[in-house]
Amino acid sequence: MMLQSIRGLLASIARLRSVTTAEAARPPPQWLRNEEPLRDYAPGGFLPVHLGDLFYNGRYRVVGKLGWGAEGTVWLVHDEQKGKYVALKVLRADAHVSEYKRLVNLYERFHAKDPQGQQHHIAPLLDHFQHSGTSKGCHFCLVSEVLGPSLAHLNRAYSWESTPERIIKILARQLFSTLNFLHHDCRVVHGDLKPTNILLALPQVARSTAALQKHLDQAPAEKHLIDGNVGGLDNGTLPKYIVRSQQPFPQDAYGNSVTPCIKLIDFTCAIDVDSPSRPPTIEPLEFWAPEVILGYHWTEAAEIWAAALVIYYTWARYNLIEPKDGATRDPPLTPETEMLVQMTMFFGPIPPKLIQDGENRGLYYKRNHDTNEMELKHARIEISYPLRNLLQHSGPAALRSSPEQLEAFACFLDTMLNNDPERRDTAGQVIMHPWLTSE
């Protein structure tokens, strides 16, 4: 009898091995190319996380993956203590303790300035802790609320061909009230403002624990097994499988009756405006202001420029200034030179003081000995293409707008997309603009 039991157990193990081997031998699914590269699990990198893993003395249980980024992975976890779902960001092992403390102190500053969160749309930090006990070192962990898609996927969430003007105004009010809180009250710039760092709060119908649990039951997490050593990394460094990132709510959670509410996330690049030691650049490349490109002393006005481009992207569904276009020119231009060309075409000449005092002026400009004026290297600007012309040819968004609406929107953007940073409106001034205050 015992011999039969042992044989049965061995047969079960053999079947399990054959299934596991067959699954590992399958070609990688298409979704895998959108997940984190395995090289990020090298020593000092990401923590291997698996479904069912427990964090913080068993308080947080992993049930799915929400996404990943340069700093780490983000997981949907169940708070066993409070009985609700939250988001857990697990930072890389090489994240410096000073950066972690700076980030926590920043959230504490936000809370001290506005304990009720009435003046801003910043995703609050609910908890934080250190996770150790692995051979990869210590990982700092941040807990926040579960959020929805980013502005980059706004139209997909609402099934819009283009974002209605009414919604653009709501989003802009929320964004600039948040920037006013950051710039004026906290003296901080976000430093990495882009559509993917501005998320939508979950609608009420999808926010409850019961609603999230129902969706998880209907759409369980997908995973792809990792077999053997990959890229010189062994099984002790790699996770057993990669989990597919997915939103924890059904596609129809957002409807036209749901008013969007944004939440600004990821303050790892945040900078004190008044700090004497600041990085030379802020914001992603495609949202750089002219002073950032030229190495001129930047202020919070550079983030106002970036915010205006984010609003344009939300309206038109593509970037107003596209650095990649330089690669198609003959001869090709660097992304930064291409941006300066487009800035000059759309918004007029770059102010001489930015060129003269910019530390990077030699990279992009040279002096014309005939006119004694500074001009772009390797590029000639022979035409201008004003912002109003751009708006009139911005696809579906322009087609559904009247000439009066386009002119009003152009006037709004004009207050921020000025090549002279000193002539841009502050966030507090933008909030009071007639286009934003009108229905």
Steps between C-alpha positions, in 0.01 A plus 500: 500500500782735594683408179192592292477835680864576429454403133193724481693790651787452255254487209342827616841666520585374151174639362566834672850512353372422152235775523755750633750409228234524230385839627857628513559374145211700358593808297492819709162677493472836325436684827842399634678761285321773698625374836823566688819365335664213687828692522331726756512206742880507511656559845405848618185495287142384535376267771356172364134515606245220461126475542419422861820654640461677834654833601536688828453211743221350294289815474510539120425200274583522128207425268606660170733741321402856411814602311870574513744783437864596526489512881320171564182297465147582618270231637136467594497373857234424757540674834420210733477738795247744352333262256547711187712511185791743464795553266851399611806644324816297562809708422825364361756368746748770398260781596694712747365535852535879481276510192243282675499726806480809280196358323325412827578846641354655187167323547502600865549861390200474268289364784615771743414774250158353420394223744160452336635494144259773388750716310657242272461177307804309625473127567570475877760272653307256721792302640870434449748241624819312417492143371807286558585135550610431142846462354439810287505741792242738638207634299306811598125466456230766458127439544236716329140477385403294196457727198375470145654569158724795421417801285680317219206254496222744585308465173524122514352499851208717392469366142544850357642576157624829646473646848205743539589860582300480823722215621821677393400795718427277800836326467686829449341656810605202708853492357573871542347518848738217593797679343404818683506302826840353414666814362353762733422321826768229502765661275544172314492402133385152409789464257354216291169637377356290218167333413604162645564659842148644514253223581123494529342417835283191488130578451282434802344194339842330470663630817352269763677187619209289378517650149876446477466144626227425245721621216796298627283188507391563141846597370769306692863602463690358202859386533782363286747250644874568482700186433867475594770764482433808292763753400747373758246532783419189700173380649591650836504847348205472263135457594342164420267674258410842362152626587304698244417859597127565500252753629291375793166611356281418198533698176152646542567637849525851358196642327406841366316568826821456704687828552875429488717577799877496455770392744861611453746218578874422511691775678839328472626787280347780711731794571493788747468815291722699737772234532849626405588159352260404226528268200557669163179358353147426616206325332520240218678611182187565293373737771821700545463877491752701292692611810547136603645408160736797501623449856354829619396539865158334515219572745153359557410674171662202323235275654223736387631448145491123550147516643377693196643230272328233711168680456559524124581128490179421687307711248669390175627151604854568377793719604505860383882498486650176369877452547509190278416702189862614482611153392296532178668822386790521255745529660353351821468725803547411865173480696585818690579697183176378343310621806660845476401513131139417582490741795618781272252410225204475737571765764750744348872569557680362802581796732865613456564485876424125504751444220769733635485377860414136433783261582411283200479776240812374321330168433215654303589855392776677312560866421426623149797727422303691236211595729681453834196305621479153649339237280433129526772263383412262216145638469328785320158625605338643189133480599288559807201289591306672779322309772159587357587328173606194696171486687300525178672187366498285813279218376172401670548750782504790251209364297268501798601854607362827366737781390404687817588201717836455327584868546410490870711186549791662316480806727513268800810317373666831405529591868727200561671417170716811486867448419582761765452332841451836672193567286321174583211502743541332836274209593295735717447736206414215263218388731336841459518504118158566337521180294529292818239690700238481223274198461 
